[in-house]
Amino acid sequence: MSAPNKNSGESVSPNDTSDEEGGDGQIEHTAIPQVPPSPPQQDQSNGSTNNARTWEKWAAIFIAAGTVGLLVVNICLMRSTEKSADAAQSAASTATQSLMLAKQQFSDDQRAWVGVENAIVRDPPSNKVGLLNIVLKNTGKTPALHLHVFGVMQREKGTHLMDISDARRYPIKELGILMPNAESTIPSHIPYSTDPGIKLLQNGAYHMVSYGIVEYDDVAGRPHNTTLCIFIAPDFQNVGWCDKYNDAN
């Protein structure tokens, strides 16, 4: 049977393939282009994995290099900080020492200085006691405080001298305060001498020696002392200074 054709009213046979056949009745074949096969999925996956691993390696190298560089920078900063701290500490120590030195220099410049200004002999007549007046003076710029004088006069044979520290066993006078440029006379009594004794002093066999220690504080509370050793000349008119024990601090 044939289905009716609405357009022409003719029936078309289902076996009618004259349009698809050539003029000679043969079937034409269409050429299919050659398409290269797609690469296997496994090869693409391996390439992507290799690339990822390469990037991971480079990223790890860059991170490691950056970490090392940051560590070096931190070490340099730490050393720089330590040097700055040491420099600051050294500067502070130097400033403290300079301040202490300036304070000490100021104290030394302004302090009291007590020494012997003069010594006057009153020669003893025969069988009498003579006198040696020792004049102390504060040549400093501030008062001498808590001033005490110790001393003794005695005969010494030839050039012998006793230990000056023994003079402290003989307190003479307590002045308390000696103002700047002020003077104070300290009497030192010449021991009793007979006529033969005076002759021994006059010919130099013996000497009359006066030992003294002056102790005081400056206004900063620092202790000081002055030691003196004076001998009377054979003419009983002049005095001389011993080779030692005349000192001040």
VOGU-3710 file (C-alpha; in Angstrom, 3 decimals, decimal comma):
1> msapnknsge> 0,000/0,000/0,000  1,097/3,588/-0,367  0,392/6,504/1,843  -1,402/9,388/0,247  0,687/12,494/-0,532  -1,100/15,539/0,507  0,833/17,763/-1,847  0,432/15,913/-5,098  -2,151/13,429/-4,390  0,309/10,773/-5,627
11> svspndtsde> 1,461/7,926/-3,599  5,102/7,411/-2,886  6,473/3,989/-2,463  8,551/3,440/0,626  11,121/1,728/-1,536  11,496/4,709/-3,815  15,114/5,807/-3,315  15,721/7,269/-6,684  16,785/10,583/-5,178  19,608/8,944/-3,202
21> eggdgqieht> 20,957/6,913/-6,102  23,109/8,039/-8,885  22,204/7,985/-12,413  23,687/4,586/-12,865  21,822/3,147/-9,968  24,815/2,971/-7,556  24,878/4,365/-4,007  27,286/7,281/-3,320  29,500/7,030/-0,167  30,295/10,185/1,867
31> aipqvppspp> 34,022/10,645/2,871  34,628/10,760/6,637  37,558/13,035/7,659  40,406/11,505/9,668  40,275/12,950/13,242  43,285/12,225/15,451  42,399/10,305/18,539  42,225/12,157/21,810  45,196/11,564/24,106  44,559/9,115/26,791
41> qqdqsngstn> 43,119/10,654/29,981  45,884/9,070/32,037  48,679/10,946/30,142  46,976/14,301/30,689  46,608/13,554/34,390  50,302/12,655/34,694  51,358/15,903/32,993  49,194/17,994/35,288  50,602/16,175/38,314  54,197/16,776/37,174
51> nartwekwaa> 53,509/20,478/36,621  51,917/20,781/40,046  54,888/19,085/41,661  57,308/21,429/39,869  55,426/24,486/41,122  55,294/23,048/44,606  59,060/22,583/44,560  59,684/26,159/43,410  57,185/27,503/45,929  58,952/25,567/48,699
61> ifiaagtvgl> 62,304/26,939/47,553  60,992/30,525/47,527  59,417/30,097/50,965  62,609/28,618/52,373  64,682/31,429/50,851  62,287/34,027/52,233  62,395/32,402/55,671  66,194/32,398/55,686  66,256/36,010/54,534  63,795/37,021/57,264
71> lvvniclmrs> 65,892/35,166/59,833  69,028/37,010/58,690  67,207/40,342/58,889  65,955/39,533/62,395  69,456/38,527/63,514  70,881/41,768/62,108  68,159/43,772/63,835  68,775/41,941/67,100  72,510/42,602/66,925  71,867/46,211/66,034
81> teksadaaqs> 69,491/46,493/68,994  72,060/44,891/71,303  74,746/47,286/70,067  72,388/50,224/70,579  71,549/48,998/74,081  75,250/48,536/74,903  76,017/51,986/73,519  73,185/53,494/75,576  74,364/51,703/78,707  77,947/52,806/78,090
91> aastatqslm> 76,794/56,393/77,537  74,757/56,283/80,751  77,717/54,866/82,679  80,018/57,533/81,229  77,528/60,248/82,133  77,252/58,909/85,691  81,027/58,787/86,066  81,349/62,300/84,647  78,719/63,540/87,099  80,465/61,881/90,034
101> lakqqfsddq> 83,820/63,268/88,897  82,369/66,765/88,506  80,790/66,497/91,956  84,073/65,337/93,466  86,003/68,102/91,703  83,505/70,649/92,963  83,796/69,262/96,498  87,597/69,293/96,298  87,574/72,866/94,994  85,211/74,070/97,714
111> rawvgvenai> 86,477/71,988/100,625  88,277/73,140/103,749  92,073/72,910/103,928  93,644/73,169/107,382  97,398/73,504/107,620  100,201/75,157/109,592  100,476/78,860/108,872  103,314/79,657/111,307  105,260/78,379/114,310  106,691/80,773/116,929
121> vrdppsnkvg> 109,195/79,780/119,646  109,381/81,295/123,040  112,761/80,072/124,242  112,867/78,784/127,804  115,226/80,371/130,320  117,258/78,025/132,448  115,134/75,635/134,534  111,955/76,935/132,926  109,368/75,616/130,507  109,347/77,168/127,041
131> llnivlkntg> 106,514/77,372/124,512  105,992/76,690/120,821  102,912/78,373/119,380  101,649/76,634/116,236  99,239/78,686/114,116  96,643/76,704/112,135  94,739/78,266/109,245  91,844/77,146/107,053  92,875/78,138/103,525  89,851/76,435/101,943
141> ktpalhlhvf> 86,573/77,947/100,738  84,234/76,304/103,258  84,345/75,728/107,035  86,276/72,888/108,641  83,892/71,004/110,921  84,435/68,914/114,074  88,068/69,990/114,289  90,240/68,268/116,905  93,943/68,775/117,611  96,236/66,149/119,116
151> gvmqrekgth> 99,958/66,504/119,817  102,960/66,233/122,038  106,502/67,641/122,239  109,402/65,549/123,442  113,170/65,255/123,307  114,556/63,079/120,565  118,157/61,939/120,428  119,911/62,754/117,184  117,566/62,288/114,200  115,244/59,760/115,806
161> lmdisdarry> 111,501/60,355/115,411  108,630/58,584/117,106  105,608/57,182/115,223  103,315/60,115/114,406  100,220/58,047/115,228  101,278/58,087/118,894  100,463/61,798/118,985  96,763/60,963/118,942  97,039/59,806/122,531  97,507/63,448/123,571
171> pikelgilmp> 94,415/65,594/122,899  95,185/69,313/122,989  92,224/71,282/121,738  88,751/70,926/120,238  87,827/73,826/117,987  84,569/72,552/116,528  84,452/74,888/113,488  87,240/76,789/111,747  85,873/79,198/109,145  87,605/79,940/105,804
181> naestipshi> 90,731/82,142/106,244  90,368/81,854/110,022  93,358/81,064/112,244  93,770/79,323/115,558  96,911/79,181/117,726  97,761/75,877/119,367  100,320/76,016/122,201  102,890/73,256/122,453  104,818/73,336/125,703  108,551/72,720/125,668
191> pystdpgikl> 109,484/70,154/128,324  111,283/71,296/131,436  115,035/71,670/130,777  117,966/72,112/133,129  121,104/73,990/132,175  122,905/70,783/131,113  119,808/69,760/129,147  119,678/73,093/127,326  123,358/72,709/126,417  122,627/69,267/124,923
201> lqngayhmvs> 119,876/70,838/122,823  122,119/73,688/121,766  124,959/71,436/120,600  122,528/69,256/118,596  122,869/66,067/120,621  119,121/66,238/121,272  116,217/67,955/119,563  112,908/69,218/120,813  110,314/67,804/118,379  106,625/68,706/118,273
211> ygiveyddva> 104,253/66,103/116,775  100,695/66,979/115,874  97,558/65,608/114,226  94,624/67,790/113,139  91,377/65,983/112,290  88,281/67,589/110,750  85,410/67,079/108,268  84,536/69,133/105,201  80,977/70,326/104,508  80,363/67,194/102,394
221> grphnttlci> 81,020/65,046/105,481  84,332/63,655/104,230  87,032/63,240/106,920  90,468/64,834/106,548  93,586/65,123/108,647  96,785/67,139/108,725  99,928/65,820/110,358  102,881/67,953/111,425  106,354/67,379/112,749  108,357/70,470/113,790
231> fiapdfqnvg> 111,685/70,623/115,598  113,178/73,593/117,453  116,517/74,829/116,162  119,474/74,802/118,563  119,334/78,617/118,839  115,781/78,357/120,254  114,715/81,088/117,858  113,724/79,196/114,745  112,016/75,982/113,790  112,594/73,333/111,156
241> wcdkyndan> 110,394/70,746/109,478  111,005/67,051/109,872  111,775/64,983/106,776  108,468/63,145/107,188  105,068/63,371/108,846  104,177/66,770/107,344  101,203/65,929/105,189  97,573/66,833/104,528  94,669/65,167/102,751
//
